[in-house]
Amino acid sequence: MFSASDLKQISDHQLTREGITAQIEKFKSGFPPSDLSENIQMGKGLKQLTAEEAEKMITFYENHLEGLEIVKFVPASGAASRMFKSLFAFLMDYKGTDAEYEKMTSDQGSGSIFTFFKKLDQFAFYEDLKAAYQKATGTSLEEAQLKREYTQILDVLLNEPGMNYGGLPKGLLKFHQYPEGPRTPVEEHMVEGAQYAQDGNSNVKIHFTVSPDHMEKFMAHVSEIQSRYESLFGVKIEVSYSIQKPSTDTIAVDMANEPFREDDGSLLFRPAGHGALLENLNDIDADVIFLKNIDNVVPDKIKTETIRYKKVIAGILLDYQQRIRLALTDLDKGEGIEEALNLLENHLGYRPGKDFGGLPDAQKRDFLAQKLDRPLRICGMVKSDGDTGGGPFWVAAKDGSVSLQVVETAQIDLSNEKQKEIFNKSTHFNPVDVVCGVKNKAGKKYNLLDYRDMDTGFITEKSKDGKDLKAQELPGLWNGSMADWNTVFVEVPAITFNPVKSVNDLLKPQHQGG
């Protein structure tokens, strides 16, 4: 199947022939769907805290900061091109005819092209666009709008040699306007981090995963803004970066599951989705790791609940780590089987299979200790309001056990009526609001690669140069990559989830005004 040049290409990606062969076999066999067992509900897979309980967890977190290594981990490697998908399509198709203009103005919905241009001055990047347009064309942006020169405006915004917003990462775009000037998501994450992720010595450590193409721009931007926020909050900000490792790329195949060949005969490798970032997360050596996407940021006016609930779920993490240490100590003494089982079943999202009940006590203690001694994640969950996408469920495993999992829609067999019914009755969805504990009771870091479920990947159909292909994604970072973690799902306010998936999302009230 592989030539000498193929093998060199595989080696250059830090991959092995055996690993690539296994990937191709996965294309052929497919990934098994998740077996949803039941929905989560209050007290049965979902913690819902009273205001008093939330304050208690905030205090617990703030009182235990001394000596903790804290890192805010932000996946930020993707380009913003999908955010401007509708604008790119318009740029390609619009010819400026009266009929097209009439059609454009007939759609005045919140996500429409008409709304984008009508409210152009409400975007935080508006002043930059005015200057860039004047420089590129010699005419004003206002005049261009009056003359309906929409494609010229978009060309300056999205492409080089203009602002190149379609080629930049989201983290470097201007999202929010303040009296003192606009902020990027990188800045908003600094502001957030200073208020919930500083350690006992006022250090704030933020780690961004970036693409090699954008590394220099990220570093330049951080260098420009860092001292401003250190001075504003009286903290020391330490920013680190990593790139998605070539060894996490997966091979592409054609529709017959044979390796996809470029025009020059070489193999095609593709980034394997956000699950590939498990390697990056595994390299972080910290006691508490906050995990949150780059685009889920808001202006200061509504940050309060976000900051509060980050501290809440961090407090829950430290509280449960304390409980786990005590349970493990009791098991080591030959005690505490019932208490450890209760902790797993009613708090940490794991119910053993029916065979567990027949084990001798010594084996029960060993089994429970093994399950308690795993990475721990506390995941904020938001009430569903017609939202689609990943959500929290109880999921059955082959060994008869049931555990709490984040499951993506693509992992569910919706042709199965029982699975469809459980899915349709789901009450919450996953906003990617996670706090991770990745060290054992002795302070030694777990190897996170040992706690993923490789059967939870994805196969998607793509195309390249007009030819169809199949691509494979590794188990998602917050679902399959954390499938064997102890898990606590906590309801968090919907206001803490405000992602920017398309450019017009920046026009929503929660993203307007600092």
Salt bridges, closest charged atoms under 4 A:
ASP6 OD1 - ARG261 NH1 2.73
ASP12 OD2 - LYS8 NZ 2.96
GLU25 OE2 - LYS28 NZ 3.60
GLU38 OE1 - LYS44 NZ 3.42
GLU38 OE2 - ARG351 NH1 2.95
GLU55 OE2 - ARG308 NH2 2.61
GLU62 OE2 - LYS311 NZ 2.84
GLU69 OE2 - LYS205 NZ 2.31
GLU127 OE1 - LYS130 NZ 3.89
ASP128 OD2 - LYS174 NZ 2.67
GLU142 OE2 - LYS130 NZ 3.43
GLU143 OE2 - LYS147 NZ 2.99
GLU180 OE2 - ARG183 NH2 3.98
GLU187 OE2 - HIS221 NE2 3.95
GLU187 OE1 - ARG228 NH1 3.12
GLU188 OE2 - HIS176 ND1 2.75
GLU188 OE1 - ARG183 NH1 2.97
GLU188 OE1 - LYS303 NZ 2.55
GLU192 OE1 - LYS72 NZ 3.42
GLU192 OE2 - LYS292 NZ 2.67
GLU230 OE2 - LYS236 NZ 3.77
ASP249 OD2 - HIS13 NE2 3.38
GLU262 OE1 - LYS464 NZ 3.10
ASP263 OD1 - LYS467 NZ 3.55
GLU279 OE1 - LYS245 NZ 3.82
ASP283 OD2 - LYS245 NZ 2.91
ASP285 OD1 - LYS439 NZ 3.31
ASP287 OD1 - LYS439 NZ 3.44
ASP295 OD2 - LYS170 NZ 2.99
ASP295 OD2 - LYS501 NZ 3.27
ASP300 OD1 - ARG183 NH1 2.88
ASP300 OD1 - LYS303 NZ 2.70
GLU305 OE2 - ARG308 NH1 3.20
ASP319 OD2 - ARG323 NH2 3.02
ASP332 OD2 - LYS441 NZ 3.15
GLU421 OE2 - LYS425 NZ 3.05
ASP433 OD1 - LYS310 NZ 2.82
ASP455 OD1 - LYS26 NZ 2.56
ASP465 OD2 - LYS464 NZ 3.43
ASP484 OD1 - ARG374 NH1 2.69
GLU491 OE1 - HIS428 NE2 2.76
ASP505 OD1 - LYS508 NZ 3.39
